[in-house]
């Protein structure tokens, strides 16, 4: 049996302005569900990976009704040797990775926003985010 490497991914709500951050994360095998993070709070998950290139976790982020962003918070092909604990600071301008093996953060601007649902679909947002 190949060795298993334990990994941890932690996200912190650094949006500012009192904004609540909604997070939904999933891999091909696990849907971690929707979580709401108050300002300054963290939420994380851990998992084991058996081979480089075998794990990919993607998260969607939403705040203030109009902003929805998404990116891979853990991709074995990019992060396997970079972090055992991957700490992400989620900000309105993008996400910054702080890891246990790099001395300075790597920050990534958000890709263009997804379309905003029409006002008739406001029920797609958790009530805590309204």
N, CA, C and O atoms as a GROMACS GRO file, in nm:
protein
  520
    1UNK      N    1   0.084  -0.119   0.000
    1UNK     CA    2   0.000   0.000   0.000
    1UNK      C    3   0.089   0.125   0.000
    1UNK      O    4   0.184   0.132   0.078
    2UNK      N    5   0.058   0.223  -0.086
    2UNK     CA    6   0.142   0.344  -0.091
    2UNK      C    7   0.127   0.426   0.038
    2UNK      O    8   0.026   0.414   0.107
    3UNK      N    9   0.228   0.508   0.069
    3UNK     CA   10   0.218   0.591   0.190
    3UNK      C   11   0.105   0.692   0.176
    3UNK      O   12   0.073   0.736   0.065
    4UNK      N   13   0.046   0.730   0.289
    4UNK     CA   14  -0.059   0.831   0.291
    4UNK      C   15  -0.002   0.958   0.352
    4UNK      O   16   0.062   0.955   0.456
    5UNK      N   17  -0.027   1.071   0.286
    5UNK     CA   18   0.015   1.200   0.338
    5UNK      C   19  -0.108   1.274   0.390
    5UNK      O   20  -0.207   1.288   0.319
    6UNK      N   21  -0.100   1.320   0.514
    6UNK     CA   22  -0.210   1.395   0.572
    6UNK      C   23  -0.199   1.540   0.529
    6UNK      O   24  -0.092   1.600   0.537
    7UNK      N   25  -0.310   1.595   0.483
    7UNK     CA   26  -0.316   1.734   0.439
    7UNK      C   27  -0.429   1.804   0.513
    7UNK      O   28  -0.528   1.742   0.551
    8UNK      N   29  -0.414   1.935   0.533
    8UNK     CA   30  -0.517   2.016   0.597
    8UNK      C   31  -0.532   2.145   0.519
    8UNK      O   32  -0.433   2.209   0.483
    9UNK      N   33  -0.656   2.183   0.494
    9UNK     CA   34  -0.686   2.307   0.424
    9UNK      C   35  -0.772   2.392   0.517
    9UNK      O   36  -0.878   2.348   0.563
   10UNK      N   37  -0.727   2.514   0.543
   10UNK     CA   38  -0.798   2.606   0.633
   10UNK      C   39  -0.824   2.736   0.558
   10UNK      O   40  -0.735   2.789   0.493
   11UNK      N   41  -0.946   2.786   0.568
   11UNK     CA   42  -0.981   2.915   0.508
   11UNK      C   43  -1.024   3.011   0.617
   11UNK      O   44  -1.095   2.972   0.710
   12UNK      N   45  -0.982   3.135   0.605
   12UNK     CA   46  -1.018   3.238   0.702
   12UNK      C   47  -1.093   3.349   0.630
   12UNK      O   48  -1.054   3.392   0.521
   13UNK      N   49  -1.201   3.394   0.691
   13UNK     CA   50  -1.279   3.505   0.637
   13UNK      C   51  -1.208   3.636   0.668
   13UNK      O   52  -1.218   3.688   0.779
   14UNK      N   53  -1.136   3.689   0.569
   14UNK     CA   54  -1.069   3.818   0.580
   14UNK      C   55  -1.132   3.919   0.484
   14UNK      O   56  -1.064   4.007   0.433
   15UNK      N   57  -1.264   3.906   0.459
   15UNK     CA   58  -1.332   3.996   0.367
   15UNK      C   59  -1.340   4.139   0.421
   15UNK      O   60  -1.337   4.235   0.344
   16UNK      N   61  -1.348   4.152   0.553
   16UNK     CA   62  -1.364   4.284   0.614
   16UNK      C   63  -1.507   4.333   0.602
   16UNK      O   64  -1.593   4.262   0.550
   17UNK      N   65  -1.532   4.453   0.650
   17UNK     CA   66  -1.663   4.520   0.643
   17UNK      C   67  -1.777   4.438   0.705
   17UNK      O   68  -1.893   4.456   0.668
   18UNK      N   69  -1.745   4.348   0.797
   18UNK     CA   70  -1.847   4.269   0.864
   18UNK      C   71  -1.916   4.166   0.775
   18UNK      O   72  -2.024   4.118   0.811
   19UNK      N   73  -1.857   4.131   0.662
   19UNK     CA   74  -1.921   4.039   0.567
   19UNK      C   75  -1.908   3.893   0.612
   19UNK      O   76  -1.802   3.848   0.654
   20UNK      N   77  -2.019   3.820   0.602
   20UNK     CA   78  -2.021   3.676   0.627
   20UNK      C   79  -1.980   3.607   0.497
   20UNK      O   80  -2.022   3.646   0.389
   21UNK      N   81  -1.896   3.505   0.510
   21UNK     CA   82  -1.846   3.431   0.394
   21UNK      C   83  -1.913   3.294   0.388
   21UNK      O   84  -1.908   3.217   0.484
   22UNK      N   85  -1.976   3.264   0.276
   22UNK     CA   86  -2.032   3.131   0.252
   22UNK      C   87  -1.931   3.049   0.173
   22UNK      O   88  -1.876   3.097   0.074
   23UNK      N   89  -1.906   2.925   0.218
   23UNK     CA   90  -1.809   2.838   0.154
   23UNK      C   91  -1.874   2.703   0.124
   23UNK      O   92  -1.940   2.644   0.209
   24UNK      N   93  -1.854   2.657   0.003
   24UNK     CA   94  -1.897   2.522  -0.033
   24UNK      C   95  -1.780   2.453  -0.101
   24UNK      O   96  -1.732   2.500  -0.205
   25UNK      N   97  -1.732   2.342  -0.043
   25UNK     CA   98  -1.616   2.271  -0.096
   25UNK      C   99  -1.651   2.126  -0.131
   25UNK      O  100  -1.736   2.064  -0.067
   26UNK      N  101  -1.584   2.076  -0.234
   26UNK     CA  102  -1.607   1.938  -0.276
   26UNK      C  103  -1.486   1.887  -0.352
   26UNK      O  104  -1.408   1.963  -0.409
   27UNK      N  105  -1.472   1.755  -0.351
   27UNK     CA  106  -1.377   1.685  -0.437
   27UNK      C  107  -1.459   1.590  -0.523
   27UNK      O  108  -1.582   1.591  -0.517
   28UNK      N  109  -1.394   1.508  -0.600
   28UNK     CA  110  -1.466   1.411  -0.681
   28UNK      C  111  -1.540   1.310  -0.593
   28UNK      O  112  -1.641   1.253  -0.635
   29UNK      N  113  -1.489   1.288  -0.471
   29UNK     CA  114  -1.548   1.187  -0.382
   29UNK      C  115  -1.623   1.242  -0.262
   29UNK      O  116  -1.704   1.171  -0.204
   30UNK      N  117  -1.599   1.366  -0.225
   30UNK     CA  118  -1.658   1.422  -0.103
   30UNK      C  119  -1.717   1.559  -0.128
   30UNK      O  120  -1.652   1.647  -0.184
   31UNK      N  121  -1.842   1.577  -0.084
   31UNK     CA  122  -1.905   1.709  -0.083
   31UNK      C  123  -1.911   1.752   0.062
   31UNK      O  124  -1.981   1.691   0.142
   32UNK      N  125  -1.838   1.857   0.096
   32UNK     CA  126  -1.827   1.901   0.235
   32UNK      C  127  -1.940   1.993   0.278
   32UNK      O  128  -1.945   2.034   0.394
   33UNK      N  129  -2.031   2.026   0.187
   33UNK     CA  130  -2.148   2.107   0.221
   33UNK      C  131  -2.116   2.255   0.231
   33UNK      O  132  -2.002   2.298   0.212
   34UNK      N  133  -2.218   2.332   0.262
   34UNK     CA  134  -2.209   2.478   0.275
   34UNK      C  135  -2.180   2.516   0.419
   34UNK      O  136  -2.245   2.465   0.511
   35UNK      N  137  -2.085   2.604   0.439
   35UNK     CA  138  -2.050   2.656   0.571
   35UNK      C  139  -2.059   2.808   0.566
   35UNK      O  140  -2.027   2.869   0.464
   36UNK      N  141  -2.101   2.869   0.676
   36UNK     CA  142  -2.102   3.015   0.688
   36UNK      C  143  -1.996   3.056   0.789
   36UNK      O  144  -1.995   3.008   0.902
   37UNK      N  145  -1.907   3.146   0.746
   37UNK     CA  146  -1.800   3.193   0.834
   37UNK      C  147  -1.821   3.339   0.869
   37UNK      O  148  -1.820   3.425   0.780
   38UNK      N  149  -1.841   3.369   0.997
   38UNK     CA  150  -1.846   3.509   1.039
   38UNK      C  151  -1.711   3.577   1.014
   38UNK      O  152  -1.610   3.508   0.995
   39UNK      N  153  -1.707   3.708   1.015
   39UNK     CA  154  -1.580   3.780   0.994
   39UNK      C  155  -1.471   3.733   1.090
   39UNK      O  156  -1.493   3.718   1.210
   40UNK      N  157  -1.352   3.709   1.034
   40UNK     CA  158  -1.236   3.671   1.113
   40UNK      C  159  -1.230   3.524   1.153
   40UNK      O  160  -1.130   3.481   1.209
   41UNK      N  161  -1.335   3.447   1.127
   41UNK     CA  162  -1.339   3.306   1.166
   41UNK      C  163  -1.272   3.217   1.062
   41UNK      O  164  -1.256   3.256   0.946
   42UNK      N  165  -1.231   3.097   1.104
   42UNK     CA  166  -1.168   2.999   1.017
   42UNK      C  167  -1.250   2.871   1.012
   42UNK      O  168  -1.324   2.840   1.105
   43UNK      N  169  -1.237   2.798   0.902
   43UNK     CA  170  -1.294   2.664   0.890
   43UNK      C  171  -1.201   2.582   0.804
   43UNK      O  172  -1.148   2.630   0.704
   44UNK      N  173  -1.180   2.458   0.843
   44UNK     CA  174  -1.089   2.374   0.768
   44UNK      C  175  -1.135   2.230   0.762
   44UNK      O  176  -1.231   2.190   0.827
   45UNK      N  177  -1.064   2.154   0.682
   45UNK     CA  178  -1.087   2.011   0.671
   45UNK      C  179  -0.954   1.943   0.644
   45UNK      O  180  -0.859   2.006   0.598
   46UNK      N  181  -0.948   1.814   0.675
   46UNK     CA  182  -0.826   1.740   0.646
   46UNK      C  183  -0.861   1.612   0.572
   46UNK      O  184  -0.975   1.566   0.572
   47UNK      N  185  -0.760   1.557   0.508
   47UNK     CA  186  -0.777   1.438   0.427
   47UNK      C  187  -0.640   1.374   0.407
   47UNK      O  188  -0.537   1.432   0.442
   48UNK      N  189  -0.640   1.256   0.352
   48UNK     CA  190  -0.516   1.185   0.319
   48UNK      C  191  -0.507   1.168   0.168
   48UNK      O  192  -0.608   1.140   0.103
   49UNK      N  193  -0.390   1.183   0.115
   49UNK     CA  194  -0.367   1.161  -0.027
   49UNK      C  195  -0.263   1.051  -0.043
   49UNK      O  196  -0.163   1.048   0.028
   50UNK      N  197  -0.288   0.960  -0.135
   50UNK     CA  198  -0.202   0.844  -0.150
   50UNK      C  199  -0.094   0.862  -0.257
   50UNK      O  200   0.010   0.797  -0.252
   51UNK      N  201  -0.118   0.950  -0.353
   51UNK     CA  202  -0.021   0.969  -0.460
   51UNK      C  203  -0.029   1.113  -0.509
   51UNK      O  204  -0.136   1.173  -0.511
   52UNK      N  205   0.084   1.168  -0.549
   52UNK     CA  206   0.084   1.304  -0.604
   52UNK      C  207  -0.007   1.306  -0.726
   52UNK      O  208   0.002   1.220  -0.814
   53UNK      N  209  -0.094   1.405  -0.731
   53UNK     CA  210  -0.187   1.417  -0.842
   53UNK      C  211  -0.320   1.350  -0.818
   53UNK      O  212  -0.405   1.348  -0.907
   54UNK      N  213  -0.340   1.292  -0.698
   54UNK     CA  214  -0.463   1.216  -0.674
   54UNK      C  215  -0.573   1.295  -0.605
   54UNK      O  216  -0.686   1.245  -0.597
   55UNK      N  217  -0.546   1.415  -0.556
   55UNK     CA  218  -0.648   1.491  -0.481
   55UNK      C  219  -0.669   1.629  -0.539
   55UNK      O  220  -0.574   1.699  -0.576
   56UNK      N  221  -0.796   1.667  -0.546
   56UNK     CA  222  -0.835   1.800  -0.592
   56UNK      C  223  -0.959   1.842  -0.514
   56UNK      O  224  -1.062   1.776  -0.522
   57UNK      N  225  -0.949   1.952  -0.440
   57UNK     CA  226  -1.064   2.010  -0.371
   57UNK      C  227  -1.089   2.148  -0.428
   57UNK      O  228  -0.997   2.229  -0.440
   58UNK      N  229  -1.212   2.173  -0.464
   58UNK     CA  230  -1.255   2.298  -0.524
   58UNK      C  231  -1.357   2.362  -0.431
   58UNK      O  232  -1.446   2.294  -0.380
   59UNK      N  233  -1.346   2.492  -0.409
   59UNK     CA  234  -1.441   2.562  -0.322
   59UNK      C  235  -1.503   2.681  -0.394
   59UNK      O  236  -1.438   2.749  -0.473
   60UNK      N  237  -1.630   2.703  -0.366
   60UNK     CA  238  -1.700   2.822  -0.411
   60UNK      C  239  -1.720   2.912  -0.291
   60UNK      O  240  -1.745   2.865  -0.180
   61UNK      N  241  -1.708   3.042  -0.314
   61UNK     CA  242  -1.722   3.141  -0.208
   61UNK      C  243  -1.827   3.242  -0.250
   61UNK      O  244  -1.835   3.281  -0.366
   62UNK      N  245  -1.908   3.283  -0.153
   62UNK     CA  246  -2.010   3.383  -0.182
   62UNK      C  247  -2.021   3.479  -0.064
   62UNK      O  248  -2.012   3.440   0.052
   63UNK      N  249  -2.041   3.606  -0.097
   63UNK     CA  250  -2.063   3.708   0.006
   63UNK      C  251  -2.139   3.823  -0.055
   63UNK      O  252  -2.132   3.846  -0.176
   64UNK      N  253  -2.211   3.894   0.027
   64UNK     CA  254  -2.282   4.016  -0.012
   64UNK      C  255  -2.372   3.999  -0.135
   64UNK      O  256  -2.383   4.092  -0.215
   65UNK      N  257  -2.434   3.885  -0.150
   65UNK     CA  258  -2.528   3.854  -0.258
   65UNK      C  259  -2.469   3.863  -0.398
   65UNK      O  260  -2.500   3.778  -0.482
   66UNK      N  261  -2.386   3.961  -0.425
   66UNK     CA  262  -2.342   3.985  -0.563
   66UNK      C  263  -2.209   3.917  -0.596
   66UNK      O  264  -2.174   3.907  -0.714
   67UNK      N  265  -2.136   3.872  -0.498
   67UNK     CA  266  -2.002   3.821  -0.523
   67UNK      C  267  -1.996   3.671  -0.503
   67UNK      O  268  -2.021   3.622  -0.393
   68UNK      N  269  -1.964   3.598  -0.608
   68UNK     CA  270  -1.946   3.453  -0.601
   68UNK      C  271  -1.819   3.419  -0.678
   68UNK      O  272  -1.805   3.452  -0.796
   69UNK      N  273  -1.727   3.353  -0.611
   69UNK     CA  274  -1.599   3.318  -0.671
   69UNK      C  275  -1.571   3.170  -0.644
   69UNK      O  276  -1.633   3.109  -0.557
   70UNK      N  277  -1.478   3.114  -0.720
   70UNK     CA  278  -1.447   2.972  -0.706
   70UNK      C  279  -1.303   2.946  -0.747
   70UNK      O  280  -1.251   3.010  -0.838
   71UNK      N  281  -1.237   2.850  -0.680
   71UNK     CA  282  -1.103   2.808  -0.720
   71UNK      C  283  -1.065   2.680  -0.646
   71UNK      O  284  -1.132   2.640  -0.551
   72UNK      N  285  -0.959   2.618  -0.691
   72UNK     CA  286  -0.908   2.496  -0.628
   72UNK      C  287  -0.824   2.533  -0.507
   72UNK      O  288  -0.719   2.597  -0.520
   73UNK      N  289  -0.870   2.494  -0.388
   73UNK     CA  290  -0.795   2.523  -0.265
   73UNK      C  291  -0.687   2.420  -0.239
   73UNK      O  292  -0.592   2.445  -0.165
   74UNK      N  293  -0.702   2.302  -0.301
   74UNK     CA  294  -0.596   2.203  -0.292
   74UNK      C  295  -0.595   2.122  -0.421
   74UNK      O  296  -0.693   2.055  -0.455
   75UNK      N  297  -0.484   2.129  -0.491
   75UNK     CA  298  -0.461   2.052  -0.611
   75UNK      C  299  -0.326   1.984  -0.591
   75UNK      O  300  -0.223   2.051  -0.587
   76UNK      N  301  -0.326   1.852  -0.580
   76UNK     CA  302  -0.202   1.780  -0.555
   76UNK      C  303  -0.090   1.819  -0.651
   76UNK      O  304   0.027   1.825  -0.612
   77UNK      N  305  -0.125   1.846  -0.776
   77UNK     CA  306  -0.023   1.882  -0.874
   77UNK      C  307   0.044   2.014  -0.842
   77UNK      O  308   0.158   2.037  -0.883
   78UNK      N  309  -0.025   2.103  -0.769
   78UNK     CA  310   0.032   2.233  -0.733
   78UNK      C  311   0.076   2.241  -0.587
   78UNK      O  312   0.176   2.306  -0.556
   79UNK      N  313   0.003   2.177  -0.497
   79UNK     CA  314   0.021   2.200  -0.354
   79UNK      C  315   0.087   2.086  -0.276
   79UNK      O  316   0.120   2.105  -0.159
   80UNK      N  317   0.106   1.971  -0.337
   80UNK     CA  318   0.156   1.856  -0.261
   80UNK      C  319   0.285   1.887  -0.187
   80UNK      O  320   0.297   1.854  -0.069
   81UNK      N  321   0.380   1.948  -0.253
   81UNK     CA  322   0.509   1.977  -0.190
   81UNK      C  323   0.515   2.116  -0.129
   81UNK      O  324   0.615   2.152  -0.066
   82UNK      N  325   0.410   2.194  -0.146
   82UNK     CA  326   0.407   2.331  -0.095
   82UNK      C  327   0.354   2.336   0.047
   82UNK      O  328   0.402   2.415   0.129
   83UNK      N  329   0.253   2.252   0.078
   83UNK     CA  330   0.196   2.262   0.211
   83UNK      C  331   0.137   2.131   0.261
   83UNK      O  332   0.076   2.054   0.187
   84UNK      N  333   0.158   2.110   0.389
   84UNK     CA  334   0.088   2.006   0.463
   84UNK      C  335  -0.035   2.070   0.525
   84UNK      O  336  -0.143   2.010   0.528
   85UNK      N  337  -0.017   2.192   0.575
   85UNK     CA  338  -0.128   2.276   0.619
   85UNK      C  339  -0.134   2.395   0.524
   85UNK      O  340  -0.043   2.478   0.520
   86UNK      N  341  -0.242   2.401   0.449
   86UNK     CA  342  -0.261   2.510   0.353
   86UNK      C  343  -0.359   2.610   0.413
   86UNK      O  344  -0.479   2.582   0.424
   87UNK      N  345  -0.310   2.726   0.452
   87UNK     CA  346  -0.394   2.830   0.513
   87UNK      C  347  -0.427   2.934   0.406
   87UNK      O  348  -0.337   2.996   0.349
   88UNK      N  349  -0.556   2.952   0.378
   88UNK     CA  350  -0.600   3.050   0.280
   88UNK      C  351  -0.668   3.167   0.348
   88UNK      O  352  -0.757   3.147   0.431
   89UNK      N  353  -0.627   3.286   0.315
   89UNK     CA  354  -0.693   3.409   0.359
   89UNK      C  355  -0.784   3.453   0.245
   89UNK      O  356  -0.737   3.489   0.138
   90UNK      N  357  -0.916   3.449   0.269
   90UNK     CA  358  -1.013   3.485   0.167
   90UNK      C  359  -1.046   3.633   0.181
   90UNK      O  360  -1.098   3.677   0.284
   91UNK      N  361  -1.014   3.710   0.078
   91UNK     CA  362  -1.031   3.855   0.078
   91UNK      C  363  -1.117   3.896  -0.041
   91UNK      O  364  -1.137   3.816  -0.133
   92UNK      N  365  -1.168   4.017  -0.041
   92UNK     CA  366  -1.252   4.062  -0.153
   92UNK      C  367  -1.172   4.072  -0.283
   92UNK      O  368  -1.230   4.063  -0.391
   93UNK      N  369  -1.042   4.090  -0.274
   93UNK     CA  370  -0.958   4.104  -0.394
   93UNK      C  371  -0.903   3.971  -0.446
   93UNK      O  372  -0.857   3.963  -0.560
   94UNK      N  373  -0.907   3.867  -0.363
   94UNK     CA  374  -0.855   3.738  -0.403
   94UNK      C  375  -0.826   3.651  -0.282
   94UNK      O  376  -0.874   3.678  -0.172
   95UNK      N  377  -0.748   3.548  -0.303
   95UNK     CA  378  -0.714   3.454  -0.196
   95UNK      C  379  -0.563   3.444  -0.184
   95UNK      O  380  -0.491   3.441  -0.285
   96UNK      N  381  -0.514   3.438  -0.060
   96UNK     CA  382  -0.371   3.429  -0.035
   96UNK      C  383  -0.342   3.299   0.040
   96UNK      O  384  -0.406   3.267   0.139
   97UNK      N  385  -0.242   3.226  -0.010
   97UNK     CA  386  -0.200   3.100   0.051
   97UNK      C  387  -0.080   3.123   0.141
   97UNK      O  388   0.023   3.177   0.099
   98UNK      N  389  -0.096   3.081   0.267
   98UNK     CA  390   0.013   3.080   0.363
   98UNK      C  391   0.035   2.934   0.396
   98UNK      O  392  -0.058   2.866   0.440
   99UNK      N  393   0.155   2.884   0.378
   99UNK     CA  394   0.177   2.742   0.403
   99UNK      C  395   0.292   2.722   0.500
   99UNK      O  396   0.363   2.817   0.536
  100UNK      N  397   0.310   2.597   0.540
  100UNK     CA  398   0.415   2.562   0.634
  100UNK      C  399   0.553   2.554   0.569
  100UNK      O  400   0.653   2.536   0.639
  101UNK      N  401   0.561   2.567   0.436
  101UNK     CA  402   0.692   2.553   0.371
  101UNK      C  403   0.736   2.673   0.288
  101UNK      O  404   0.843   2.671   0.227
  102UNK      N  405   0.655   2.779   0.285
  102UNK     CA  406   0.696   2.900   0.212
  102UNK      C  407   0.701   3.017   0.309
  102UNK      O  408   0.621   3.026   0.402
  103UNK      N  409   0.796   3.106   0.285
  103UNK     CA  410   0.817   3.216   0.380
  103UNK      C  411   0.726   3.335   0.356
  103UNK      O  412   0.708   3.417   0.446
  104UNK      N  413   0.668   3.346   0.237
  104UNK     CA  414   0.578   3.459   0.215
  104UNK      C  415   0.454   3.409   0.141
  104UNK      O  416   0.458   3.309   0.070
  105UNK      N  417   0.344   3.480   0.158
  105UNK     CA  418   0.217   3.439   0.101
  105UNK      C  419   0.219   3.446  -0.051
  105UNK      O  420   0.285   3.531  -0.111
  106UNK      N  421   0.145   3.356  -0.111
  106UNK     CA  422   0.121   3.361  -0.255
  106UNK      C  423  -0.024   3.404  -0.273
  106UNK      O  424  -0.116   3.334  -0.230
  107UNK      N  425  -0.044   3.520  -0.335
  107UNK     CA  426  -0.180   3.573  -0.351
  107UNK      C  427  -0.226   3.563  -0.496
  107UNK      O  428  -0.148   3.584  -0.589
  108UNK      N  429  -0.353   3.530  -0.511
  108UNK     CA  430  -0.412   3.510  -0.643
  108UNK      C  431  -0.538   3.596  -0.655
  108UNK      O  432  -0.629   3.582  -0.572
  109UNK      N  433  -0.547   3.682  -0.755
  109UNK     CA  434  -0.669   3.762  -0.772
  109UNK      C  435  -0.783   3.671  -0.818
  109UNK      O  436  -0.760   3.566  -0.879
  110UNK      N  437  -0.905   3.712  -0.788
  110UNK     CA  438  -1.021   3.635  -0.830
  110UNK      C  439  -1.036   3.640  -0.982
  110UNK      O  440  -1.008   3.742  -1.045
  111UNK      N  441  -1.082   3.530  -1.038
  111UNK     CA  442  -1.122   3.528  -1.179
  111UNK      C  443  -1.251   3.610  -1.189
  111UNK      O  444  -1.311   3.641  -1.087
  112UNK      N  445  -1.294   3.645  -1.310
  112UNK     CA  446  -1.419   3.722  -1.323
  112UNK      C  447  -1.534   3.654  -1.250
  112UNK      O  448  -1.541   3.531  -1.243
  113UNK      N  449  -1.623   3.735  -1.197
  113UNK     CA  450  -1.736   3.686  -1.118
  113UNK      C  451  -1.832   3.605  -1.204
  113UNK      O  452  -1.846   3.627  -1.324
  114UNK      N  453  -1.898   3.510  -1.139
  114UNK     CA  454  -2.004   3.436  -1.205
  114UNK      C  455  -2.124   3.528  -1.217
  114UNK      O  456  -2.134   3.625  -1.142
  115UNK      N  457  -2.216   3.500  -1.309
  115UNK     CA  458  -2.336   3.585  -1.320
  115UNK      C  459  -2.414   3.586  -1.189
  115UNK      O  460  -2.423   3.485  -1.120
  116UNK      N  461  -2.469   3.700  -1.156
  116UNK     CA  462  -2.551   3.715  -1.036
  116UNK      C  463  -2.693   3.670  -1.066
  116UNK      O  464  -2.749   3.710  -1.168
  117UNK      N  465  -2.753   3.586  -0.980
  117UNK     CA  466  -2.891   3.545  -1.003
  117UNK      C  467  -2.985   3.664  -1.004
  117UNK      O  468  -2.957   3.767  -0.942
  118UNK      N  469  -3.096   3.650  -1.075
  118UNK     CA  470  -3.194   3.758  -1.078
  118UNK      C  471  -3.254   3.776  -0.940
  118UNK      O  472  -3.243   3.687  -0.856
  119UNK      N  473  -3.317   3.890  -0.915
  119UNK     CA  474  -3.373   3.919  -0.784
  119UNK      C  475  -3.481   3.818  -0.746
  119UNK      O  476  -3.509   3.801  -0.627
  120UNK      N  477  -3.543   3.752  -0.844
  120UNK     CA  478  -3.645   3.652  -0.812
  120UNK      C  479  -3.584   3.526  -0.754
  120UNK      O  480  -3.656   3.442  -0.699
  121UNK      N  481  -3.452   3.511  -0.765
  121UNK     CA  482  -3.385   3.392  -0.712
  121UNK      C  483  -3.305   3.422  -0.586
  121UNK      O  484  -3.208   3.351  -0.558
  122UNK      N  485  -3.341   3.523  -0.511
  122UNK     CA  486  -3.264   3.559  -0.392
  122UNK      C  487  -3.262   3.448  -0.287
  122UNK      O  488  -3.179   3.451  -0.196
  123UNK      N  489  -3.351   3.350  -0.299
  123UNK     CA  490  -3.353   3.244  -0.200
  123UNK      C  491  -3.234   3.149  -0.212
  123UNK      O  492  -3.220   3.060  -0.128
  124UNK      N  493  -3.148   3.164  -0.310
  124UNK     CA  494  -3.029   3.079  -0.321
  124UNK      C  495  -2.923   3.119  -0.219
  124UNK      O  496  -2.826   3.045  -0.200
  125UNK      N  497  -2.938   3.232  -0.155
  125UNK     CA  498  -2.840   3.278  -0.057
  125UNK      C  499  -2.888   3.245   0.082
  125UNK      O  500  -3.005   3.266   0.113
  126UNK      N  501  -2.800   3.194   0.167
  126UNK     CA  502  -2.840   3.167   0.306
  126UNK      C  503  -2.890   3.295   0.372
  126UNK      O  504  -2.838   3.403   0.345
  127UNK      N  505  -2.988   3.282   0.458
  127UNK     CA  506  -3.049   3.399   0.520
  127UNK      C  507  -2.947   3.482   0.598
  127UNK      O  508  -2.963   3.603   0.610
  128UNK      N  509  -2.844   3.417   0.653
  128UNK     CA  510  -2.743   3.492   0.728
  128UNK      C  511  -2.663   3.585   0.638
  128UNK      O  512  -2.593   3.674   0.688
  129UNK      N  513  -2.672   3.567   0.508
  129UNK     CA  514  -2.593   3.648   0.416
  129UNK      C  515  -2.674   3.762   0.358
  129UNK      O  516  -2.617   3.848   0.290
  130UNK      N  517  -2.802   3.768   0.382
  130UNK     CA  518  -2.888   3.876   0.329
  130UNK      C  519  -2.870   4.004   0.405
  130UNK      O  520  -2.934   4.104   0.374
   0.00000   0.00000   0.00000
